[in-house]
Amino acid sequence: MRKLLLLLLLSTLLLAKNPIIYASLGDTIYNNAPKINKLKNIDAFKIYAIRIDDYIKKVKKCKQEGFVLDKRDDAKLRQSYLNKLRSFAKTNDYFLHLVRKNYEQAIEENNYELFSALINSGLLDTKEHKKEILNYYFAHAPYINSTGVIQKMLDEDERLRERREAQRRRYKSKKEREAQRIRQIRQNDKLEHERLEKKLQQEVQKKKLEIREYQKRELSKTI
């Protein structure tokens, strides 16, 4: 059992994309690093190229330390690793702030290329800004390439619209079936009422005939 657990642990470590130790802090840093590295391709961020290169280099080295710590317990190295993650978290947040700031500026200045680059950078919370992004896109659609985040949003909205339309059709169909059922019930009630009315009239007519026959018989006795 112990060997099995050890093998499972080793396989987990080998398959891990990021170090497991302090993953709640490290995952964000490691996952955002490649995205931050690509910011160098955006004109507005080229002035940060050297700083980005230095940051990415340090993050990669730190990541290797994390994998080492996943396999052995070293209190001193753990504390050093944690301190580095905290420092990197500040740099990560700094670039997220820059992306947000430049995104807002791109909208104000109608910088369509910068706008597209930033919403597709993976460093902007596009869910939070979805309404704003789509509104801006629809207002400037001829100048903005919808490839990427915007197209995904449009596709999601189209699927949502289709689901709502399908739901509306199902609801309408259900209402129509219900209305048809009610009409059928009323029609059946009407037919039943007419049948009972006819039967009652027949019984009344029959009763009248019986009374007349009885009166005739009684009258004949008196003659």
C-alpha positions as CSV (number, residue, x, y, z in Angstrom):
1,M,0.0,0.0,0.0
2,R,2.8,2.4,0.9
3,K,4.6,1.7,-2.4
4,L,1.4,2.3,-4.3
5,L,0.8,5.6,-2.6
6,L,4.4,6.6,-3.4
7,L,4.0,5.7,-7.0
8,L,0.8,7.7,-7.2
9,L,2.5,10.7,-5.6
10,L,5.4,10.4,-8.1
11,S,3.1,10.1,-11.1
12,T,1.2,13.2,-9.9
13,L,4.4,15.2,-9.6
14,L,5.5,14.1,-13.0
15,L,2.2,15.1,-14.6
16,A,1.9,18.3,-12.7
17,K,2.0,21.4,-14.9
18,N,3.2,23.5,-12.0
19,P,4.7,22.8,-8.6
20,I,2.2,21.6,-6.1
21,I,3.8,23.4,-3.2
22,Y,2.1,26.8,-2.6
23,A,0.0,26.1,-5.7
24,S,-2.7,28.6,-4.7
25,L,-0.1,31.3,-5.2
26,G,2.2,29.7,-7.7
27,D,-0.4,28.6,-10.3
28,T,-1.5,32.2,-11.1
29,I,2.1,33.3,-11.5
30,Y,3.2,30.4,-13.7
31,N,0.1,30.4,-15.8
32,N,0.3,34.1,-16.5
33,A,4.0,34.2,-17.2
34,P,3.8,33.1,-20.9
35,K,1.0,35.7,-21.4
36,I,3.1,38.4,-19.8
37,N,6.0,37.4,-22.0
38,K,3.8,37.9,-25.1
39,L,3.1,41.5,-24.1
40,K,6.5,42.4,-25.6
41,N,4.8,41.9,-29.0
42,I,2.5,44.8,-28.3
43,D,3.9,48.3,-29.1
44,A,2.6,49.8,-25.9
45,F,4.6,47.3,-23.9
46,K,7.8,47.1,-25.8
47,I,9.4,49.6,-23.3
48,Y,8.9,46.8,-20.6
49,A,10.7,44.2,-22.7
50,I,13.9,44.0,-20.6
51,R,11.9,43.9,-17.4
52,I,9.7,41.2,-18.8
53,D,12.6,39.1,-19.9
54,D,14.2,39.3,-16.5
55,Y,10.9,38.5,-14.8
56,I,10.3,35.4,-17.0
57,K,13.8,34.2,-16.5
58,K,13.4,34.4,-12.7
59,V,10.0,32.8,-12.7
60,K,11.3,29.8,-14.8
61,K,14.1,29.3,-12.3
62,C,11.8,29.5,-9.4
63,K,9.4,27.0,-11.0
64,Q,12.2,24.4,-11.1
65,E,12.9,25.1,-7.4
66,G,9.2,24.4,-6.8
67,F,9.4,21.0,-8.5
68,V,12.4,20.2,-6.3
69,L,10.5,21.1,-3.2
70,D,7.6,18.9,-4.3
71,K,10.0,15.9,-3.9
72,R,11.9,16.9,-0.7
73,D,11.2,18.8,2.5
74,D,13.6,21.7,3.1
75,A,12.3,24.4,5.5
76,K,14.9,27.0,4.5
77,L,14.3,26.5,0.7
78,R,10.6,26.5,1.3
79,Q,10.7,29.9,2.9
80,S,13.0,31.2,0.2
81,Y,10.6,29.8,-2.5
82,L,7.6,31.4,-0.8
83,N,9.3,34.8,-0.6
84,K,10.1,34.7,-4.3
85,L,6.4,33.8,-5.1
86,R,5.2,36.8,-3.1
87,S,7.6,39.0,-4.9
88,F,6.5,37.6,-8.3
89,A,2.9,38.1,-7.3
90,K,3.5,41.8,-7.0
91,T,5.1,41.9,-10.5
92,N,2.2,39.8,-11.9
93,D,-0.3,42.2,-10.4
94,Y,1.7,45.2,-11.8
95,F,1.4,43.9,-15.4
96,L,-2.3,43.1,-14.9
97,H,-2.8,46.7,-13.8
98,L,-0.9,47.9,-16.9
99,V,-3.1,45.8,-19.1
100,R,-6.3,47.1,-17.5
101,K,-5.0,50.7,-17.7
102,N,-4.0,50.4,-21.3
103,Y,-7.3,48.7,-22.2
104,E,-9.2,51.6,-20.8
105,Q,-6.9,54.0,-22.6
106,A,-7.4,52.1,-25.9
107,I,-11.1,52.6,-25.6
108,E,-10.8,56.3,-24.9
109,E,-8.4,56.9,-27.8
110,N,-10.1,54.4,-30.2
111,N,-6.9,52.4,-30.5
112,Y,-8.5,49.4,-32.1
113,E,-5.3,47.4,-32.5
114,L,-4.3,47.8,-28.9
115,F,-7.9,47.1,-27.8
116,S,-7.9,43.7,-29.7
117,A,-4.4,42.8,-28.5
118,L,-5.3,43.3,-24.8
119,I,-8.6,41.6,-24.8
120,N,-6.9,38.6,-26.4
121,S,-3.9,38.7,-24.1
122,G,-5.5,36.4,-21.5
123,L,-4.6,39.0,-18.8
124,L,-7.8,40.9,-18.8
125,D,-11.0,39.7,-17.1
126,T,-13.1,39.6,-20.2
127,K,-16.1,38.1,-18.4
128,E,-16.2,41.1,-16.1
129,H,-15.9,43.5,-19.2
130,K,-18.0,41.4,-21.6
131,K,-20.8,43.9,-21.9
132,E,-18.3,46.8,-22.4
133,I,-16.3,44.9,-24.9
134,L,-19.2,43.9,-27.0
135,N,-20.8,47.4,-26.9
136,Y,-17.5,48.9,-28.1
137,Y,-17.1,46.2,-30.8
138,F,-20.6,46.9,-32.2
139,A,-19.9,50.6,-32.2
140,H,-16.7,50.2,-34.1
141,A,-17.1,46.8,-35.8
142,P,-15.7,47.8,-39.2
143,Y,-12.3,48.6,-37.6
144,I,-12.0,45.7,-35.1
145,N,-11.0,42.1,-35.9
146,S,-13.5,39.9,-34.1
147,T,-11.1,36.9,-34.1
148,G,-10.5,35.5,-30.6
149,V,-12.4,36.7,-27.5
150,I,-15.0,38.7,-29.3
151,Q,-15.9,35.9,-31.7
152,K,-16.1,33.5,-28.7
153,M,-18.5,36.0,-27.0
154,L,-20.6,36.3,-30.1
155,D,-20.7,32.5,-30.5
156,E,-21.7,32.1,-26.8
157,D,-24.4,34.7,-27.2
158,E,-25.7,33.0,-30.3
159,R,-25.8,29.6,-28.6
160,L,-27.6,31.3,-25.7
161,R,-30.0,33.0,-28.1
162,E,-30.6,29.6,-29.7
163,R,-31.2,27.9,-26.4
164,R,-33.6,30.7,-25.4
165,E,-35.4,30.4,-28.7
166,A,-35.6,26.7,-28.3
167,Q,-36.9,27.1,-24.8
168,R,-39.4,29.7,-26.1
169,R,-40.6,27.3,-28.8
170,R,-40.9,24.5,-26.3
171,Y,-42.9,26.8,-23.9
172,K,-45.0,27.9,-26.8
173,S,-45.6,24.4,-28.0
174,K,-46.5,23.4,-24.4
175,K,-48.9,26.2,-24.2
176,E,-50.4,25.3,-27.6
177,R,-50.8,21.7,-26.5
178,E,-52.4,22.8,-23.2
179,A,-54.7,25.1,-25.2
180,Q,-55.6,22.3,-27.5
181,R,-56.2,20.0,-24.6
182,I,-58.5,22.6,-23.0
183,R,-60.3,23.1,-26.3
184,Q,-60.8,19.4,-26.6
185,I,-62.1,19.1,-23.1
186,R,-64.6,21.9,-23.8
187,Q,-65.6,20.3,-27.1
188,N,-66.1,17.0,-25.3
189,D,-68.1,18.8,-22.5
190,K,-70.2,20.5,-25.2
191,L,-70.9,17.2,-27.0
192,E,-71.7,15.5,-23.7
193,H,-74.0,18.4,-22.7
194,E,-75.8,18.1,-26.1
195,R,-76.0,14.3,-25.7
196,L,-77.6,14.7,-22.3
197,E,-79.9,17.5,-23.5
198,K,-81.0,15.3,-26.4
199,K,-81.5,12.3,-24.1
200,L,-83.5,14.5,-21.7
201,Q,-85.7,15.8,-24.5
202,Q,-86.3,12.2,-25.7
203,E,-87.2,11.2,-22.2
204,V,-89.6,14.1,-21.8
205,Q,-91.1,13.4,-25.2
206,K,-91.5,9.7,-24.3
207,K,-93.1,10.7,-21.0
208,K,-95.5,13.0,-22.7
209,L,-96.5,10.2,-25.1
210,E,-97.0,7.8,-22.2
211,I,-99.2,10.3,-20.4
212,R,-101.2,10.8,-23.6
213,E,-101.6,7.1,-24.0
214,Y,-102.7,6.8,-20.4
215,Q,-105.2,9.6,-20.8
216,K,-106.6,7.9,-23.9
217,R,-107.0,4.6,-22.1
218,E,-108.7,6.3,-19.2
219,L,-111.0,8.3,-21.5
220,S,-112.0,5.1,-23.3
221,K,-113.1,3.5,-20.1
222,T,-115.6,6.3,-19.4
223,I,-117.3,6.1,-22.8
